[in-house]
Amino acid sequence: MYLARTEHKGAFTYSLRESYPADGYLQSRELFQLGPDPGNYIKYPGGHAYYFKDELIEALENQSVTDIDDRLEKLLEGFIKPEIRKVIGHFAHRGNICKTPSNEPIPTKQHPFDKRRLLFLKSGIVDQGAIRRLPRKLFCILDHKSRDEIEQYFLMAERILKPAERKIYTYVIFDLQRHFSSPLAKRFPAAMDGLRLDDHFIAAVCRLNGDHNFWRGLSRGAALPAYLIRYVIMYFDNPFAEEDFMAAYIRDFMRSRRSFRFPRRPGPTMGLKAAAQALGLAVQDLKKMDPTILTRHYRKMAIKLHPDQGGDQDQFIKIAEAYQSALQRLRQK
């Protein structure tokens, strides 16, 4: 049994569903409609006690659901009053999420798309080239679930994503880096051709939409399912976090060339005039420049001058130092 959330015109409704074997694969069915607030089915007699309404318990018993109270406690924990949840949190039952159901005869094939989603949410890893060599038990949360239950799991899990992480998340889970030979593709997706990247993303969404094995057991119409629409919105409505990825890329570059280290002195390491010259800017223009504009200017130069792209290593290091010095001065104003 699992908790499902459905959105319609900005409003959410909740229901209890379960995955079950039928016709050789796992399907899903609805057990009970909870409405917009599952908390309405939780009663508080006093103190720190609570129980679930008889109406809900009886409906689940009539459908042969077992361990009802324990399962409801886990699924509806987020709707219990905060002050009570805080008290009982230390005693809440936490079962083995990877335990194989004794009555589950159908082996589960872990789909690469699901594995990429889970790996990123657990680790934030962009380069997932080694995913095939990772042990199956790392992805055991995906086992013995219908397609609908898996998608509901990710709907909840993806709430941890910050706005700056959403586009890189779609870049990773649709494996868009495989379409680019540049080493930047694994570390700095923002440097890729935007139009080409958009084309590959749309093609990947269409391929997944047409993958009948992926959607087995889920009732759907001819239109793009809502479970995929959210990724289209996530991709096109969010930019790459340019400065964060550039900083990580520079750190990786410096680690690979241990002879160079940024000085650890608190003040700028390069004079304003020298920094402006290295960055190809007039001193007066640099003084007035917004840090965001400076970062964009530097990123374009760094991509062009990077040694992996045929640029000069000494010049690349020089503009990196000039950028850090100029940025520090601008932030001190």
C-alpha positions in Angstrom: 0.0 0.0 0.0 1.2 3.5 -0.8 0.1 7.1 -0.6 -0.7 8.7 -4.0 -1.0 12.5 -4.7 -2.8 13.9 -7.7 -2.7 17.5 -8.8 -5.6 19.2 -10.7 -5.6 22.9 -11.3 -3.1 23.6 -8.6 -5.0 21.6 -5.9 -3.9 18.2 -4.5 -6.0 15.2 -3.6 -4.7 12.1 -1.9 -5.6 8.4 -2.1 -4.4 5.1 -0.8 -3.4 2.6 -3.5 -1.6 -0.7 -3.8 0.4 -2.6 -6.3 -0.7 -6.1 -7.2 0.3 -8.8 -9.7 -2.0 -9.3 -12.7 -1.5 -10.7 -16.2 2.2 -11.3 -15.5 3.2 -7.8 -14.3 2.4 -5.3 -11.5 -0.6 -3.0 -11.7 -2.1 -0.6 -9.3 -5.5 0.0 -7.9 -7.1 2.6 -5.6 -8.1 1.4 -2.1 -9.5 4.6 -0.6 -9.9 8.2 -1.6 -8.6 10.5 1.2 -9.5 13.9 -0.4 -7.5 17.1 -0.1 -6.5 16.5 3.6 -5.7 13.0 4.8 -5.4 14.5 8.3 -9.2 14.5 8.4 -9.1 10.7 9.0 -6.9 11.0 12.1 -8.6 11.5 15.5 -7.1 12.8 18.7 -8.8 11.6 21.9 -6.4 13.6 24.1 -2.8 13.7 25.3 -0.4 12.3 22.7 -2.8 9.6 21.5 -4.3 9.4 18.1 -6.2 6.8 16.0 -7.5 6.4 12.4 -11.2 6.7 11.7 -13.2 3.5 11.6 -14.5 4.4 8.2 -10.9 4.2 6.8 -10.0 1.0 8.7 -13.1 -0.9 7.7 -12.7 0.1 4.0 -9.2 -1.3 4.0 -10.2 -4.4 5.9 -12.9 -5.1 3.3 -10.2 -5.2 0.7 -8.0 -7.7 2.6 -5.3 -5.2 3.5 -3.1 -6.4 6.4 -1.1 -4.6 9.1 -3.3 -1.6 8.6 -2.4 0.5 11.6 1.4 0.1 11.1 1.2 0.9 7.4 -1.1 3.9 7.9 1.2 5.3 10.6 4.1 5.2 8.1 2.1 6.6 5.2 0.2 9.3 7.0 2.9 10.4 9.4 3.3 13.7 7.7 -0.4 14.6 8.4 -0.2 13.9 12.2 -0.2 17.1 14.3 3.4 18.3 14.5 3.5 18.4 18.3 2.4 14.7 18.5 4.6 13.7 15.6 7.6 15.1 17.4 6.9 13.0 20.5 6.2 9.7 18.7 8.9 10.2 16.1 11.5 8.4 18.3 9.3 5.3 18.6 7.9 5.2 15.1 8.3 1.8 13.4 10.8 1.7 10.5 10.7 -1.6 8.6 13.2 -2.8 6.0 12.2 -1.0 2.9 14.0 -3.6 0.8 12.2 -6.6 2.2 10.8 -8.9 -0.5 7.1 -9.6 -0.1 6.6 -13.3 0.5 3.6 -13.4 -1.9 5.4 -11.5 -4.8 6.0 -14.0 -7.6 7.0 -11.4 -10.2 10.7 -10.4 -10.5 11.2 -6.7 -11.0 13.5 -5.4 -13.7 15.0 -2.1 -12.7 14.7 0.5 -15.5 17.8 2.6 -16.3 15.6 5.8 -16.1 14.5 4.9 -12.5 18.1 4.0 -11.5 19.5 7.3 -12.8 16.8 9.2 -10.9 17.4 7.4 -7.7 21.2 7.7 -7.9 21.1 11.5 -8.4 18.6 12.0 -5.6 20.8 10.0 -3.3 24.2 11.3 -4.3 23.9 14.3 -6.7 26.3 12.5 -9.1 26.2 14.0 -12.6 28.6 11.6 -14.3 26.8 8.3 -14.0 29.0 6.3 -16.3 29.6 3.6 -13.6 25.9 3.1 -12.8 25.9 -0.4 -14.4 28.6 -1.6 -12.1 26.7 -0.5 -8.9 25.1 -3.3 -6.8 21.5 -4.0 -7.3 20.7 -3.6 -3.6 21.5 0.1 -4.0 18.2 0.4 -6.0 16.1 -2.1 -4.1 13.5 0.6 -3.2 12.4 0.2 -6.9 11.6 -3.5 -6.5 8.1 -5.0 -6.2 6.4 -1.8 -7.2 4.0 -1.0 -10.0 4.8 1.9 -12.4 2.3 4.1 -10.6 3.8 3.4 -7.2 7.4 4.1 -8.5 6.2 7.4 -10.0 4.5 8.4 -6.7 7.7 7.6 -4.9 9.7 9.9 -7.1 7.1 12.7 -6.8 7.8 12.7 -3.1 11.5 12.2 -3.3 12.0 15.0 -5.8 10.8 17.6 -3.3 14.3 17.8 -2.0 15.5 19.3 -5.2 16.4 23.0 -5.0 15.5 25.2 -8.0 19.2 25.4 -9.0 19.3 21.5 -9.2 16.2 20.9 -11.3 17.6 21.3 -14.8 20.8 19.4 -14.1 18.5 16.6 -12.6 16.6 16.3 -15.9 20.0 16.5 -17.8 21.2 13.5 -15.8 18.1 11.3 -15.7 17.5 11.5 -19.5 21.2 10.8 -20.0 21.7 13.8 -22.3 25.5 13.9 -21.7 26.0 10.8 -24.0 25.1 12.9 -27.0 28.2 15.2 -26.5 31.9 14.2 -26.9 33.2 17.2 -25.0 34.7 16.5 -21.5 32.6 19.5 -20.4 29.4 17.4 -20.9 30.1 15.5 -17.7 31.0 18.5 -15.5 29.6 21.6 -17.0 26.3 21.0 -19.0 25.7 24.7 -19.3 28.5 24.9 -21.8 26.7 22.6 -24.3 24.9 23.9 -27.3 21.5 24.9 -25.9 19.4 24.3 -29.0 21.0 20.9 -29.6 20.5 20.0 -25.9 16.8 20.9 -26.2 16.4 18.7 -29.3 18.0 15.7 -27.5 15.8 16.3 -24.4 12.6 16.4 -26.4 13.7 13.2 -28.3 14.4 11.5 -25.0 11.0 12.4 -23.6 9.3 11.0 -26.7 11.3 7.8 -26.5 10.4 7.2 -22.9 6.7 8.1 -23.6 6.7 5.4 -26.3 8.4 2.8 -24.1 5.6 0.3 -23.5 7.6 -1.8 -21.1 8.3 1.2 -18.9 4.6 2.1 -18.6 3.3 -1.5 -18.2 0.5 -1.6 -15.7 -0.3 2.1 -15.8 -3.6 3.1 -17.3 -2.9 6.1 -19.6 -4.4 7.9 -22.6 -2.8 9.1 -25.9 -1.5 12.4 -24.4 1.8 12.8 -22.6 1.3 11.5 -19.0 1.5 14.0 -16.1 4.4 12.0 -14.7 6.4 13.1 -17.8 5.0 16.6 -18.2 6.6 17.5 -14.9 10.0 16.9 -16.3 9.3 19.0 -19.4 8.3 21.9 -17.1 11.4 21.2 -14.8 13.7 21.3 -17.8 12.4 24.4 -19.7 11.4 26.5 -16.6 14.8 26.3 -14.8 18.3 27.4 -15.9 21.5 25.6 -15.1 23.3 26.9 -12.0 26.1 28.4 -14.0 28.3 29.7 -11.2 28.1 26.6 -9.1 29.1 24.3 -11.9 31.8 26.6 -13.0 33.3 26.7 -9.6 33.2 22.9 -9.4 34.8 22.7 -12.8 37.6 25.0 -11.9 38.3 23.0 -8.7 38.5 19.8 -10.7 40.9 21.4 -13.1 43.2 22.7 -10.3 43.2 19.3 -8.6 44.4 17.7 -11.9 47.3 20.2 -12.0 48.6 20.1 -8.4 51.4 22.6 -9.1 48.9 25.4 -9.0 47.0 26.6 -5.9 45.0 29.7 -5.4 46.7 31.8 -2.7 44.9 31.6 0.7 45.5 35.2 1.6 42.3 37.0 2.5 42.7 39.9 0.1 42.7 40.0 -3.7 45.8 38.4 -5.2 45.9 40.6 -8.3 45.7 44.4 -8.8 42.6 45.8 -10.3 44.5 47.0 -13.4 46.1 43.7 -14.0 42.8 41.8 -13.5 41.0 44.1 -15.9 43.8 43.6 -18.5 43.7 39.8 -18.1 39.9 39.7 -18.5 40.0 42.0 -21.5 38.1 44.8 -19.8 38.6 48.5 -19.1 39.4 49.3 -15.5 36.4 51.7 -15.2 34.1 49.1 -16.8 35.3 46.5 -14.3 34.7 48.8 -11.3 31.0 49.3 -12.4 30.4 45.7 -13.3 27.8 43.6 -11.5 29.2 40.3 -10.1 26.7 38.3 -12.2 27.8 40.0 -15.4 31.4 39.4 -14.5 30.8 35.7 -14.0 29.1 35.4 -17.4 32.0 37.2 -19.0 34.5 35.0 -17.3 32.7 31.8 -18.1 32.8 32.5 -21.8 36.5 33.2 -21.6 37.2 30.1 -19.5 35.4 27.8 -21.9 37.3 29.3 -24.8 40.7 29.1 -23.1 40.4 25.8 -21.4 43.4 23.5 -22.3 41.0 20.6 -23.0 39.5 22.8 -25.7 42.9 23.8 -27.2 43.5 26.8 -25.1 46.6 27.9 -23.2 47.0 26.6 -19.7 49.0 29.5 -18.3 46.5 32.0 -19.8 43.6 29.9 -18.3 45.1 30.0 -14.9 45.8 33.8 -15.2 42.2 34.6 -16.0 40.9 32.4 -13.2 43.0 34.3 -10.7 42.0 37.6 -12.3 38.3 36.6 -12.0 38.6 35.6 -8.3 40.4 38.9 -7.5 38.0 41.1 -9.4 35.0 39.2 -7.9 36.3 39.7 -4.4 36.8 43.4 -4.9 33.2 43.8 -6.3 31.7 42.0 -3.3 33.6 44.2 -0.9 32.1 47.3 -2.3 
